[in-house]
Structures are given as C-alpha cells and as structure tokens.
Amino acid sequence: MRWLFFICISCFVLPIGCTYKQNEKEVVPSFSDNRNNSERKELSDDIRLETYVNSLDIRMELVDSIFSVCPDTIEMNIINNSDYKLLSNLKYSLKHFESGNWKVVSLLENTIWPDVEMFVEPQSRRSFNVDLFLNLKPGRYQIEKEFSIVIPTIKRSTNNIRIILSDEFMIN
C-alpha cells in the first residue's frame, strides 16, 4: 500500500517538476536592459506629463484671424484656466503654410528679443499685442508662443514645464 501511495505521488510531482524546470529561464540583467527600462520609464513619465499638461485648459486665441493686408500688430488672448501661473517673454515664431507643409518664417530666427517677462495668472485671461515687423505675403500663417507653466514643488522651488501655444491667421 505504501508503494502505491508513493507511486501515485511521484506521478503527479514528477511531471510538474519537469514542466517547471523546462520553462524556467535564467535571466541575467545587462546594462542595455537597465538602460532600456530607464528609457521606457522616462518615456512613460513624459507621456503621462504630456497627457496631464494637455488636460489643462490653457490656450491661445487670436482676436482677428483674417487680414486683408499684413497687420502691424496681432492681438492674442491667452486663456489660462489651470491652477498654475504662466510665464513667457516677447519672443514668438511664425510658420507659413506652403505646398502642404508648415515652414518656419526664417526672418525671425536671428531676431534679438528684449528680456521682458510676461505672465498670466491662474484662472485668468490676458491680452497681448505681437508686433509684426515683417512684410508678410498673402497666405496662411501660424503664430507660436512658448510659455512656462510654473508648478510649485514640495521643497519650495518650482518646476517649470514648457508648452507651445499656437493659432492660425490668414492674409488675403
């Protein structure tokens, strides 16, 4: 009777043990695996941060978006419905829509911008005038302005996240 019991247990234990050993794989982490995991974590964190920033209601709206001639100034409203302060300077960039692609207006690339800080308080709207000192030809344009979202941290410092707000306008 004892042999029968031992034989029955051996039948069940042995196949399970063999199956486990056959599928067992020794994993030795390498430097590249650690780097890939680190890069994956950073990418995952970036995606979460981008999703969070995009969920904030922060946007740019131009007061006028269709012009018959190139305007001297363009008035923009920055709407900040977030709980964070926005900071920027006078710098902006322009893109022109040509042949199905947005191309940077290169005349602004070498511009020296005055160091003037502009801000938009949380849960507010603020208007800014952008001086266009260029003679733009008729077409479709996109104006872009970079802002920093000032997020306070626990250690009484700040963590600035940069976002680019944009809107389009036409010159007929």
N, C-alpha and C positions, 0 to 999 in steps of 0.2 A: 504494500500500500504506500509505503514511503517513497519507493521508486516511482510509482505512478504520479504521485503528487509532484516530485522533483522534475520529472519529465514534462509534465504539463506546464509548470512554471518556466522551465527552460525554453519551451516552445514559444512562449509569449515574450519573455525577456530578451532572448537572443535576437529575434528579428528587429525588435525595437532598438536594441543597442547597435546593431549593424546599420540600420537605416540612419540613425543619428550620426554615426561615425562617417558614413558615406557622404552625407550632406554637410558635415562640419567643414568649415574652411578657415584657415588661419589668416587673419588679417593683420598685416604689419603696416601701420600708418607711415606714409612717406612725407617728405617736405612738400611735394606738389599737392598731395591730398589735403594737407593742412592749409596750404595757400588757397586751393580751390574752395575749401569750406569757408575760409575767411572772406574770399571774394564773393561767394554766394551769400553770406550773411550781410556783407556791405550792400550788395545789390538788393537784397530783400529789404534792408533798412531804408535804402534810397527809394524803393518803390512805395513802402509804407509812408515815408515822409512826403513824397510827391503826391500820393493819394490824399494825405491829410491837408497839405497846402492847397491842392485843387478843391478840396471841400470847403475851404474858407471862401466867403463871398467877398472877393477883392477883384475889382475890375476897373477898366478904363473905358470911358465913353467920350467920343468927340462931340462937341456941341453942334458943329456943322460937319457934314461929311461929303458934300458935293460943292465944288467951287467952279466958277466959270473961268477964272484966271488964277494963277498961282497966288495964294494969300501971303500976306506979310507975317501973320501970326495965326496959329491954330489954338483954339481954346479946348482944353480937355478937362473932364471931371474924373477924379479918382474917387471911387466909392469903396470905402473900407468898412464892411460890415463884420469884420473879425474883432477879436478881443485884443489885438496887438497893434502897436504903433508901426507905421511905415516910414521909412527914411529913403531919400533919394537926393540927387543933385540935379543940375541943369542939363546934363548930358542926355541925349536921345539918339536914336538911329532911325534911318528911313530905308525902306525897301521899295523897289519899283517892280511891278508885275510885267514881265516881258517873256514872250514866247512860252507861256505856260509855267514859268518859274519866277520865284521871288529873287531879285538880285539887289544886293546892297548898293545904296547910293554912296559911291566911294568918296565924294567930295567932303563928307562929314568925318571920315576916318582920321584925318590929320588936324581936326579942329581942336583948339585948346579951349577947354571949358572952365569958366570961373568956379571956384570951390565954394558953392553956396549950398547949404543944406536945406532941403525942403522936407516937410513931414506931413503926415496925415494921421490924425488921432484915431484911436479905435472907435468904431460905431459912428463914423462921420463921413462927410463928403467934402472934397476940396477941389477948387478950380485952379488950373494953372494955364498960363499962356506960353506957348512954344513959339519962339521967333524963328521963322523960316528965312534965312538969309540967302537962300538958293533960288535960282530961277528954274523951277521945275517945269518940264514939258507936260503936255496933257497925258493923262493915263491914270492907272490905278496904283495907289500907294498904301503902304502900311507904316505906321509910326510905332516904334517900340521904346519903352522906357523901363529901366531896371529899378526895382525897389528892394530894400531890405526889410524883412519882417523881423521886428525886434521881439524876441521871445525871452522873457526873464527865466533864469535858472535858479536852482536852489542856493547856489553859492554866491548870490548877489552879483553875478556877472550876467552877461547877455549872450544869447546865441542867435546870430543873425543868419537868416535863410534868405537867399536872393531869389526873386521872382521877376519875370519879364511880363509886363502888361502891354497889350497892343490893341490897335483898332485901325480900320481902313478908311481911306478917303479917296475921292475921285477929283481930278482936274479935267474939265471938258475942253 
